[in-house]
Amino acid sequence: MPPGKDDLLNKLLATFRVEAEEHLGVMSSSLIVLERSKPGAPQADIIERVFREVHSLKGAARAVNLTQVEAVCQAIEGVFAKLKSRQITVSAALFDLLHRSLDLLARLIVKEHGPSGAESSDSLRLIRQLDSLASATDANARSAPERQPPRSNSTVAHSGEDQQAASASLAPGAALSSETVRVSAAKVASVMRQAEELLLPAAALKQRVRDVEHAIRPFGELRKLRSKIQPFCRSLERSVSAGVKPDGPDFTGDDLRQLLDVLDSEQILVKALEGELARLARSIAGDERTLSGMSEALLRDVKDLQLLPFTTLLQGFPRFVRDLARDQGKEAELVIQGAEIEIDRRILEEVKDPLIHLLRNCIDHGIARPDVRLGHERPRAGTIQLILSQRESGKVEVLVSDDGAGVDLARVRASALRQGSISSAEAEAMSDRDVLELVFRSGISTSPFVTDVSGRGLGLAIVREKIEQLGGMIAIESRPGEGTSFRIVLPMTLATMRGVLVRVGDRQFAVPALGIERVLRVPADGIRTVENRETILLDDKAVSLVWLADVLDLPRGPVAGRSAVRVQVVVLSLGLNRIAYRVDEVLSEQEILVKGLGPQLAGVRNVGGATVLGTGQVVPVLNVPDLLKSAVLHGVTRMPTASVESDATTAKQSILVVEDSITARTLLKNILEAAGYQVTTAVDGVDAFMILRTGRFDLVVSDVDMPRMNGFDLTAKIRADKRLLETPVVLVTALESREDRERGVDSGANAYIVKSSFDQSNLVEAIRRLI
């Protein structure tokens, strides 16, 4: 074949593959809808849809000389012709055969050099089975009404409630084919990059407007100065004309007249120059508005070219859930909502694998077998929900949830211990929330054995890594006996995003608006210390407050900044986790173009990229998930305190330990004596207060729940005594509710440490801060 014909055939094959994928997607979705159609529901429209799609695919395959694809389509077409005429009825075996046929077609279509021997054998075998089925006639089917196909081991739901609406929406592009064109994704991406680059000159031009406006300001000051000089010169001129000679240099009338002439000329010149600059500023401002408007409109339209509905990604998911559930002997219903929401094509392509991982996790770990579910008085078929919703600031939320048994926290903790991710002490101190987060660590799995589906502990670690690479965030929620939910927040587009500029010391950083819950000012006296951490009250809940400078390992701002009446805070959130970051100044919010750091700096912690401001300054773009992790790893918030005294001084300091449990009392005494303190013990609040009245102590460490007088009452009595008023009090207790912590703070305690998360280093650090 001549070279020109080879090129033409390659182009035709590329076009055919795109078209074939659309046909196969519609066929697969239609089969799922047909398989789960309710008794008495109309099936003719769905059968007709598949029949037409198969016929179109057969014709397209013939045009590019793919004979095996054409032959398989011919065989499927024969089956659907009998279904249309009701000569055969649907069954589970029929659906299995048809799904296998679609799988074979998908493999044959992507082959560059023709089918392999095994695929040819599969084709012949499937064609014989399909032909045999089509040649068989169901005598009862001619007069029988449409019947519900027997349910297979799984029931798969589609996103539509109405079967006709579902079938009508299976091929969304069919009605619009005359209004659409196919463009190479590489070409669209190239135009997108160029449109995004327009943001930089637009931002630079906006900065030039500010520069010119700044240059005009001195002229106003000059006018004020001239208005003062001219009257003085005229008064001086009148004095000289009258024969009154002023003190200082000799002046003549001619000298003063020349000075006034110069001032008048200069006034005209400055006024003209000021007018020219003002006109220039207006002109540049107009150009800036035009360029900004055009670049934003162009960028918005090009972004729209990149947007695709989630429907294009989710078409194969019902089939995937069906097959995987059947393989494991389970029943599962997939409910999809919000599939019409659009998102950047590049994100859509990258998020497919994470969503498949999550669906596999729901089936393998969440949904139990029918007999187990029935034993717990639950429906035999589990429900998996995939709900998409639009959020503010250009975000899309994807919720993947199941109604299974929830995450077994004991197994997660045991797996982490077995793998060495945490120590025994850390495992004991971990809250349920902390244990739940362990599922995202590599190697952590609750599966008792390794299969081809699960057990290696890699799936969720890969999911989090991929989501964060896309600039998104993922969080997990689990309720025992009710199920597990994964909540993913993604940006609608890549590269450009809204960012909040903040200042830390003399440096600027951009924080993606995607992860910001709110920006606010809080009173400095509203910052409390709970469990050795700075906190603020937000929506009636205590939220940890950290210095962004500390998390980024930068020096804090000047001391004066810490004594401000109100401090500026940026609250970041991921799922149920919220952390407030104290910054020196919140500067502005604007559209930013994020540039990658390159492979050399790809692993820089807390930084996800960089952007260029209109001034030309390069500003790091912070990585929100990294910031949240770093804040947790940072541990106890550093407090602005005096330097720690020397060991010799510390050894002289005296502490009173108040604890009714002899075991806990002995433990605390040993910890503090090992740290170099002199320790006295008391068995309850009454005993402690008597000892305090007769001795001198630098600090009190007290339990709360004690006989005769509890720790709250003891703290209140200490604060009411003038001699003991300044004595620091640290409460160490098992009471961890928010009300108990607030009561401890209200009673006058300086620190509140919960025993369930007790760490002796935290206690020693808290004491060193206080004395």
C-alpha positions in Angstrom: 0.0 0.0 0.0 1.4 3.5 -0.9 2.7 5.6 2.1 -0.2 8.0 1.7 -2.7 5.3 2.1 -0.9 4.0 5.3 -1.2 7.5 6.8 -4.8 7.7 5.9 -5.5 4.2 7.4 -3.7 5.2 10.7 -5.8 8.3 11.0 -9.0 6.4 10.3 -8.0 3.8 12.9 -7.4 6.5 15.5 -10.8 8.1 14.7 -12.4 4.7 14.8 -11.0 3.9 18.3 -12.5 7.1 19.7 -15.8 6.3 18.2 -15.7 2.7 19.3 -15.0 3.7 22.9 -18.2 5.7 22.9 -20.2 2.9 21.4 -18.9 0.4 23.9 -19.5 2.8 26.8 -23.2 3.2 25.8 -23.6 -0.6 25.3 -22.1 -1.5 28.7 -24.2 1.1 30.6 -27.3 -0.1 28.7 -26.7 -3.7 29.6 -26.4 -2.7 33.3 -29.7 -0.8 33.1 -31.3 -3.7 31.3 -30.0 -6.3 33.8 -31.5 -4.4 36.8 -34.7 -3.3 35.2 -37.7 -3.8 37.4 -40.6 -6.2 36.6 -42.9 -4.6 34.0 -40.4 -1.8 33.2 -40.1 -1.0 29.5 -37.1 -2.8 28.0 -37.7 -2.2 24.3 -36.1 1.3 24.3 -32.9 0.0 25.9 -32.7 -3.1 23.6 -33.2 -0.8 20.6 -30.4 1.5 21.9 -27.9 -1.4 22.2 -29.0 -2.8 18.8 -28.3 0.6 17.1 -24.9 1.0 18.8 -23.8 -2.5 17.8 -24.9 -1.9 14.3 -23.0 1.4 14.1 -19.9 -0.2 15.5 -20.1 -3.0 13.0 -20.3 -0.5 10.1 -17.4 1.5 11.5 -15.3 -1.7 11.9 -16.0 -2.7 8.3 -14.8 0.7 7.1 -11.3 0.2 8.7 -11.2 -3.5 7.7 -11.3 -4.9 11.3 -13.0 -8.2 10.3 -13.0 -9.8 13.7 -14.6 -6.8 15.4 -17.2 -6.8 12.6 -17.9 -10.5 13.1 -18.4 -10.3 16.8 -20.7 -7.3 16.4 -22.7 -9.3 13.8 -23.2 -12.1 16.3 -24.3 -9.6 19.1 -26.6 -7.9 16.6 -28.3 -11.3 15.9 -29.0 -11.8 19.6 -30.5 -8.4 20.0 -32.6 -8.9 16.9 -34.2 -11.9 18.6 -34.6 -9.9 21.9 -36.4 -7.1 19.9 -38.8 -9.7 18.5 -39.2 -11.4 21.9 -38.0 -14.7 20.5 -35.6 -15.0 23.4 -35.7 -13.6 26.9 -33.0 -12.1 29.1 -31.2 -14.2 31.7 -28.1 -14.0 33.9 -26.2 -16.3 31.5 -27.1 -14.1 28.6 -25.8 -11.0 30.4 -22.5 -12.8 31.3 -22.0 -13.7 27.7 -22.7 -10.2 26.4 -20.4 -8.6 28.9 -17.6 -11.0 27.9 -18.3 -10.1 24.3 -17.9 -6.4 25.1 -14.6 -7.1 26.9 -13.3 -8.9 23.8 -14.4 -6.1 21.6 -12.5 -3.6 23.8 -9.3 -5.7 23.5 -9.7 -6.2 19.7 -10.2 -2.5 19.1 -7.0 -1.3 20.8 -4.7 -3.9 19.0 -2.2 -2.1 16.8 -1.1 -5.2 14.8 -4.2 -7.4 14.8 -5.5 -9.9 17.3 -3.4 -12.6 18.9 -4.0 -16.3 18.5 -5.7 -16.5 21.8 -8.0 -13.6 21.0 -8.9 -15.1 17.6 -9.9 -18.3 19.4 -11.9 -16.4 22.0 -13.6 -14.6 19.1 -14.6 -17.8 17.3 -15.9 -19.3 20.6 -18.0 -16.3 21.5 -19.4 -16.0 18.0 -20.5 -19.6 18.1 -22.1 -19.1 21.5 -23.9 -16.0 20.4 -25.0 -17.6 17.1 -26.3 -20.6 19.0 -28.2 -18.4 21.4 -29.7 -16.3 18.5 -30.7 -19.5 16.6 -32.6 -20.8 19.6 -36.2 -19.7 19.9 -38.2 -19.4 23.2 -41.6 -20.6 22.2 -43.2 -19.0 25.3 -41.5 -15.7 24.6 -43.6 -14.9 21.5 -46.8 -14.4 23.5 -45.2 -13.6 26.9 -44.9 -10.0 28.1 -41.4 -8.6 28.9 -40.0 -10.3 32.0 -37.6 -9.2 34.6 -34.2 -10.9 34.1 -33.3 -13.2 36.9 -31.1 -11.4 39.4 -27.5 -12.3 39.5 -25.4 -12.3 42.7 -25.2 -8.6 42.6 -27.6 -5.8 41.9 -26.1 -2.7 40.3 -27.9 0.7 40.4 -27.6 3.4 37.8 -27.7 7.1 38.5 -31.2 7.6 37.0 -34.4 6.8 38.8 -36.4 6.4 35.6 -35.3 3.8 33.1 -36.4 5.8 30.0 -34.5 8.8 31.3 -31.5 6.6 32.0 -31.5 5.1 28.5 -32.0 8.5 26.9 -28.9 9.9 28.8 -26.6 7.0 28.0 -25.4 8.7 24.8 -25.3 12.4 25.7 -23.3 13.2 22.6 -25.6 11.7 20.1 -28.0 14.6 19.8 -25.2 17.1 19.7 -23.0 15.4 17.2 -23.7 18.1 14.5 -22.6 20.8 16.9 -19.4 19.3 18.1 -15.9 18.7 16.7 -13.1 16.4 17.9 -9.9 18.2 18.7 -6.6 16.6 19.8 -6.2 16.8 23.6 -2.6 17.9 23.0 -3.8 20.9 21.0 -6.3 21.9 23.6 -3.6 21.6 26.3 -1.3 23.8 24.3 -3.9 26.5 24.0 -4.7 26.2 27.7 -1.1 26.7 28.6 -0.9 29.9 26.4 -4.1 31.2 27.9 -2.8 30.6 31.4 0.4 32.5 30.6 -1.7 35.6 29.9 -2.3 35.9 33.6 1.3 37.0 34.1 1.3 40.0 31.8 -2.2 41.0 33.0 -0.9 40.9 36.6 2.2 42.8 35.6 0.2 45.5 33.9 -2.0 45.9 37.0 1.2 46.4 39.0 2.3 49.1 36.5 -0.9 50.9 37.1 0.0 51.0 40.8 3.5 52.2 40.0 2.3 55.1 37.9 -0.3 56.1 40.5 2.5 56.0 43.1 4.6 58.2 40.8 1.9 60.9 40.6 1.6 61.3 44.4 4.7 63.5 44.9 3.1 66.1 42.6 0.3 66.7 45.0 2.9 67.4 47.8 4.7 69.7 45.5 1.6 71.7 44.9 1.1 72.1 48.6 4.7 73.3 49.1 4.4 75.8 46.2 1.2 77.2 47.6 3.2 78.0 50.8 6.3 79.4 49.0 4.5 81.8 46.5 2.7 83.9 49.1 5.9 84.2 51.1 7.8 85.4 48.0 5.2 87.9 47.1 5.2 89.3 50.6 9.0 89.5 50.4 8.7 91.3 47.1 6.4 93.9 48.6 8.7 94.4 51.5 11.8 95.0 49.2 9.7 97.4 47.1 8.8 99.3 50.2 12.5 99.6 51.2 12.4 97.0 54.0 15.4 94.8 53.7 14.9 91.3 55.2 17.6 89.6 57.2 19.8 87.1 55.3 21.1 87.2 51.7 20.7 90.3 49.7 17.6 90.3 47.6 16.6 92.8 44.9 13.2 93.2 43.4 14.5 91.7 40.1 15.7 88.6 42.0 12.3 88.0 43.6 10.5 88.6 40.3 12.8 86.0 38.6 12.1 83.6 41.4 8.3 84.1 41.0 8.6 83.6 37.2 10.5 80.4 37.8 7.9 79.2 40.2 5.1 80.1 37.8 6.9 78.3 34.9 7.6 75.3 37.1 4.0 75.2 38.1 2.9 75.1 34.5 5.5 72.4 33.7 4.6 70.3 36.7 0.9 70.6 36.0 1.4 69.5 32.4 3.6 66.6 33.5 1.1 65.6 36.2 -1.7 65.7 33.6 0.3 63.6 31.2 1.0 61.0 33.9 -2.6 61.0 35.0 -3.7 60.4 31.3 -1.0 57.7 31.1 -2.3 56.1 34.3 -5.9 56.1 32.9 -4.7 54.7 29.6 -2.8 51.9 31.3 -5.6 51.2 33.6 -8.0 50.9 30.7 -5.5 48.6 28.9 -5.2 46.6 32.0 -8.9 46.2 32.3 -9.2 45.2 28.7 -6.4 42.7 28.8 -7.6 41.3 32.1 -11.1 40.9 30.8 -10.0 39.3 27.6 -7.5 37.0 29.2 -10.0 35.9 31.9 -12.7 35.3 29.3 -10.3 33.4 27.1 -9.0 31.4 30.0 -12.5 30.7 31.1 -13.6 29.5 27.7 -10.5 27.4 27.2 -11.0 25.9 30.7 -14.5 25.0 29.6 -13.0 23.1 26.6 -11.2 21.0 29.2 -14.2 20.3 31.3 -16.0 17.0 31.0 -18.9 15.6 33.0 -18.1 12.8 35.4 -20.5 10.7 33.3 -17.7 10.1 30.9 -15.7 8.5 33.7 -18.4 6.7 35.6 -20.0 4.7 32.7 -18.0 1.6 33.4 -18.3 1.8 37.2 -21.6 -0.1 37.5 -20.2 -2.9 35.5 -17.0 -2.9 37.6 -19.0 -3.1 40.9 -21.2 -5.8 39.4 -18.3 -8.1 38.4 -16.3 -7.6 41.5 -19.2 -8.2 43.8 -20.2 -11.3 41.9 -16.6 -12.6 42.1 -16.7 -12.3 45.9 -20.2 -13.8 46.3 -21.7 -10.5 47.5 -24.5 -8.3 46.5 -24.0 -4.5 46.0 -26.0 -1.6 44.6 -24.0 1.3 43.2 -26.0 4.6 43.5 -24.5 7.5 41.5 -25.7 11.1 42.0 -24.4 14.3 40.5 -22.6 12.7 37.5 -23.5 15.7 35.3 -21.0 17.9 37.2 -18.1 18.9 35.0 -14.4 18.9 35.9 -11.1 19.3 34.2 -10.4 16.4 31.8 -6.9 16.0 33.2 -8.2 15.6 36.7 -10.9 13.3 35.5 -8.3 11.0 33.9 -6.1 11.0 37.0 -8.9 10.4 39.6 -10.2 7.3 37.9 -7.7 4.9 39.6 -8.3 6.4 43.1 -12.1 6.0 42.7 -11.6 2.4 41.5 -9.5 1.8 44.6 -12.2 3.2 46.9 -15.0 1.2 45.2 -12.8 -2.0 45.5 -12.2 -1.1 49.2 -16.0 -0.7 49.8 -16.8 -4.1 48.3 -13.8 -6.0 49.8 -13.7 -4.5 53.3 -17.1 -2.8 53.7 -19.9 -4.9 52.2 -20.4 -8.3 53.9 -21.8 -11.4 52.2 -25.7 -11.6 52.1 -25.9 -14.3 54.8 -23.9 -12.1 57.2 -25.9 -9.0 56.5 -29.2 -10.9 56.9 -27.8 -12.2 60.3 -27.5 -8.6 61.4 -31.0 -7.8 60.2 -29.8 -5.7 57.3 -30.8 -5.9 53.6 -28.9 -8.7 51.8 -27.6 -6.3 49.2 -25.2 -3.6 50.4 -25.4 0.0 49.1 -22.4 1.9 47.8 -22.9 5.6 47.1 -20.9 7.8 44.8 -22.2 11.3 45.2 -20.7 14.3 43.5 -21.5 17.9 44.4 -20.3 21.4 43.5 -18.7 23.5 46.3 -17.7 27.1 46.6 -14.4 28.5 45.3 -14.2 26.2 42.3 -14.2 22.9 44.2 -15.9 19.5 43.6 -16.6 17.1 46.4 -16.7 13.3 45.7 -18.2 11.2 48.5 -17.7 7.4 48.3 -19.5 5.6 51.0 -20.8 2.1 51.9 -23.3 0.8 54.5 -21.0 -2.0 55.7 -19.6 -2.7 59.2 -17.2 0.3 59.3 -13.5 0.2 59.9 -12.2 -2.2 62.6 -10.0 0.1 64.6 -8.5 -2.7 66.7 -7.3 -4.4 63.5 -5.9 -1.2 62.1 -4.0 -0.6 65.4 -2.7 -4.2 65.4 -1.6 -3.9 61.8 0.3 -0.7 62.4 2.0 -2.3 65.5 2.9 -5.4 63.4 4.3 -3.3 60.6 6.3 -1.1 63.0 4.6 2.2 62.0 3.8 3.0 65.6 5.1 1.9 69.0 3.1 0.3 71.8 3.1 3.6 73.7 1.9 5.5 70.7 -0.9 2.9 70.1 -2.1 3.3 73.6 -2.2 7.1 73.4 -3.9 7.3 70.0 -7.5 8.5 69.7 -9.9 6.7 67.4 -9.5 9.6 65.0 -5.8 9.1 64.9 -6.1 5.3 64.4 -8.5 5.9 61.5 -6.0 8.1 59.8 -3.5 5.1 59.8 -5.4 3.4 57.0 -3.7 5.9 54.6 -0.2 4.7 55.6 1.5 2.3 53.3 1.5 -1.3 54.5 -1.5 -0.9 56.8 -4.4 -3.4 56.0 -7.2 -5.0 58.0 -7.4 -7.9 55.6 -6.2 -11.2 57.3 -4.7 -12.4 54.0 -3.4 -11.1 50.7 -5.5 -11.5 47.6 -5.4 -10.0 44.1 -7.9 -7.4 45.4 -6.6 -6.4 48.8 -4.3 -7.3 51.8 -1.2 -5.4 50.8 -2.0 -2.1 52.5 -1.1 -0.1 49.4 -4.5 1.0 48.0 -5.4 3.8 50.3 -1.9 5.1 50.5 -1.8 5.4 46.7 -5.2 7.0 46.7 -4.1 9.8 49.1 -0.9 10.3 47.2 -2.7 10.7 43.9 -5.4 13.0 45.3 -2.8 15.3 46.9 -0.8 15.4 43.7 -3.9 16.8 42.0 -4.1 19.5 44.6 -7.0 17.9 46.4 -7.6 16.4 49.8 -9.2 13.2 51.2 -10.6 12.3 54.6 -12.2 9.2 56.0 -15.1 8.8 58.4 -16.3 5.5 59.8 -19.1 4.5 62.1 -19.2 1.0 63.6 -22.0 -1.0 62.2 -23.1 1.8 59.9 -20.4 2.1 57.2 -17.4 4.1 56.0 -17.2 7.3 53.9 -14.3 8.7 51.9 -14.7 12.5 51.2 -12.5 13.9 48.4 -12.3 17.5 47.6 -10.8 18.4 44.2 -10.1 21.6 42.3 -12.3 22.0 39.1 -9.2 22.9 37.1 -5.5 22.4 37.2 -2.7 25.0 37.1 -4.7 28.1 37.9 -6.5 28.5 41.2 -7.6 31.1 43.7 -4.9 31.7 46.3 -4.6 33.7 49.5 -1.3 35.6 49.9 0.0 35.7 53.5 3.1 37.2 55.0 5.3 35.4 57.5 8.2 37.6 58.7 9.6 39.2 55.6 8.4 36.4 53.3 5.2 35.9 51.3 3.4 32.6 50.7 0.3 31.7 48.6 -2.2 29.3 50.3 -4.6 27.6 47.9 -8.2 28.7 48.6 -9.3 25.0 48.1 -8.1 24.1 51.6 -9.0 27.3 53.5 -12.1 27.1 55.6 -11.9 30.8 56.7 -9.6 33.7 57.4 -10.2 35.7 60.5 -8.8 37.9 63.3 -9.0 36.7 66.8 -8.4 38.5 70.1 -5.0 37.8 71.5 -6.5 37.2 74.9 -8.9 34.6 73.4 -6.0 32.2 72.8 -6.1 29.5 75.5 -3.6 26.7 76.4 -5.2 23.3 76.5 -3.1 20.1 76.9 0.0 22.2 76.3 -1.3 23.5 73.0 -2.5 27.0 72.0 -6.1 26.9 70.9 -8.8 29.2 69.8 -12.6 28.9 70.0 -14.2 28.4 66.6 -17.9 27.6 66.3 -17.9 26.7 70.0 -15.1 24.1 69.5 -11.5 24.3 70.4 -9.2 24.4 67.4 -5.4 24.0 67.6 -3.5 27.2 66.8 0.0 26.9 65.4 2.4 29.5 64.1 2.9 29.1 60.3 6.5 30.2 60.9 7.1 27.2 63.2 5.6 24.7 60.7 7.8 26.1 57.9 10.9 26.2 60.2 11.2 30.0 59.9 11.9 32.5 62.6 8.8 34.1 64.1 8.0 37.8 63.6 9.2 40.5 66.0 8.1 40.4 69.6 5.8 43.3 69.1 3.7 41.2 66.7 3.0 38.7 69.4 1.6 41.4 71.7 -1.0 42.6 69.2 -4.5 43.1 70.4 -5.8 40.9 67.5 -3.9 38.3 65.5 -4.6 37.1 62.0 -5.4 33.5 61.5 -5.9 31.2 58.4 -8.0 28.1 59.2 -7.3 25.0 57.1 -9.5 22.0 57.0 -9.5 18.5 55.7 -12.5 16.3 56.6 -13.1 16.6 60.3 -9.6 18.0 60.9 -9.2 21.7 61.4 -6.1 23.6 62.3 -5.6 27.4 62.6 -2.4 28.9 61.4 -1.2 32.2 62.8 0.4 34.6 60.2 1.8 38.0 60.4 -0.5 39.4 57.8 -3.1 38.3 55.3 -2.4 40.4 52.1 -5.0 39.5 49.4 -6.8 36.8 47.5 -6.2 36.5 43.7 -6.0 34.1 40.8 -2.5 32.4 40.7 -0.8 30.4 38.1 1.0 27.5 39.8 4.3 26.3 38.4 5.9 23.0 39.3 9.2 23.0 41.2 10.8 20.4 38.9 12.1 17.0 39.7 14.9 18.3 41.8 12.6 20.0 44.3 9.5 17.7 43.9 9.9 16.4 47.5 10.1 19.7 49.3 7.9 19.5 52.3 4.9 21.9 52.7 5.5 23.5 49.2 3.5 22.4 46.2 4.8 24.8 43.6 5.4 28.5 43.0 3.7 31.5 41.4 4.9 34.8 40.0 3.2 38.0 41.2 2.7 41.1 39.1 5.8 42.6 40.8 7.9 39.8 39.4 8.4 38.3 42.8 8.4 34.5 42.9 6.2 33.2 45.8 6.0 29.6 47.1 2.6 28.0 46.9 2.0 25.9 50.0 0.7 22.4 50.1 -2.4 22.2 52.4 -2.3 18.5 53.2 1.4 18.7 54.0 0.7 21.7 56.3 -1.9 19.8 58.2 0.5 16.8 58.6 3.4 19.0 59.6 1.2 20.7 62.2 0.4 17.4 63.8 4.1 16.2 63.6 5.2 19.5 65.0 3.6 18.4 68.2 3.2 20.8 71.1 2.9 24.4 70.0 6.0 26.3 70.9 5.2 29.2 73.3 7.0 32.5 73.7 8.5 31.8 77.1 11.6 32.7 79.0 14.6 30.5 78.4 14.7 27.2 80.4 16.6 27.4 83.5 19.7 25.4 84.1 19.6 21.9 85.5 21.1 23.2 88.8 18.2 25.7 89.2 15.6 23.2 88.1 16.8 20.7 90.7 15.8 23.2 93.5 12.3 23.6 92.3 9.6 22.0 94.3 6.4 20.3 93.0 3.4 19.1 94.8 1.7 16.0 93.2 -1.9 15.4 94.2 -3.3 12.0 93.2 -5.6 9.6 95.1 -4.3 6.5 93.1 -1.1 5.2 94.7 0.0 3.8 91.3 -0.5 7.0 89.4 1.0 9.0 92.3 4.2 6.9 92.3 4.4 7.1 88.5 4.2 10.9 88.5 6.6 11.2 91.4 9.2 9.1 89.6 8.8 11.0 86.3 9.3 14.4 87.9 12.1 13.3 90.2 13.9 11.9 87.1 13.5 15.3 85.5 15.3 16.9 88.5 12.5 18.2 90.6 11.9 17.9 94.3 8.5 16.2 94.7 6.0 16.1 97.6 2.8 14.0 97.3 -0.8 14.4 98.6 -3.7 11.9 98.5 -6.5 14.4 97.7 -7.5 18.1 97.5 -7.9 18.6 101.3 -4.5 17.0 102.1 -2.9 19.1 99.3 -4.4 22.4 100.5 -3.1 21.8 104.0 0.4 21.0 102.7 0.3 24.2 100.5 -0.6 26.4 103.5 2.4 25.1 105.5 5.0 24.8 102.7 6.3 26.5 99.6 5.9 25.0 96.2 6.7 26.2 92.7 3.9 24.2 90.9 1.1 21.8 91.6 0.3 18.7 89.5 -3.2 17.4 90.4 -5.7 14.7 89.4 -9.3 15.9 89.0 -11.5 13.1 90.2 -10.6 12.7 93.9 -12.5 12.2 97.2 -13.2 15.0 99.6 -12.0 17.8 97.3 -11.5 17.3 93.5 -8.9 19.0 91.3 -11.3 21.8 90.1 -12.2 22.8 93.6 -8.5 22.7 94.7 -7.5 24.9 91.8 -10.3 27.4 92.7 -9.1 27.5 96.3 -5.5 28.1 95.3 -6.6 31.0 93.1 -8.7 32.4 95.9 -5.7 32.4 98.3 -3.5 35.6 98.0 -0.3 33.7 99.0 -0.9 30.9 96.5 -2.6 33.0 93.8 0.4 32.8 91.4 1.2 29.1 91.9 0.9 27.3 88.5 -1.5 24.3 88.4 -1.4 21.5 85.9 -4.4 19.1 85.9 -3.7 15.5 84.7 -7.0 13.7 84.4 -9.0 11.0 82.5 -11.8 13.5 82.0 -11.5 14.5 78.3 -14.8 16.0 77.4 -14.9 19.6 76.1 -16.9 20.7 79.1 -14.4 19.3 81.5 -11.5 21.0 79.7 -13.3 24.3 79.8 -14.2 23.9 83.4 -10.5 23.3 84.1 -9.5 26.5 82.3 -12.3 28.4 84.0 -11.2 27.2 87.5 -7.7 28.8 86.8 -5.6 25.8 85.7 -2.6 26.7 83.6 -2.5 23.4 81.7 -4.9 20.4 81.2 -3.4 17.1 80.2 -5.6 14.1 79.4 -4.4 10.7 80.6 -5.6 8.8 77.6 -3.1 10.7 75.5 -0.6 11.1 78.3 3.1 11.5 77.3 5.6 12.2 80.1 7.6 14.5 77.8 4.4 16.6 77.4 4.1 16.9 81.2 7.7 17.8 81.7 7.6 20.4 78.9 4.5 21.9 80.3 6.1 22.3 83.8 9.2 23.8 82.3 7.1 26.4 80.5 5.3 27.3 83.7 8.1 27.6 86.3 
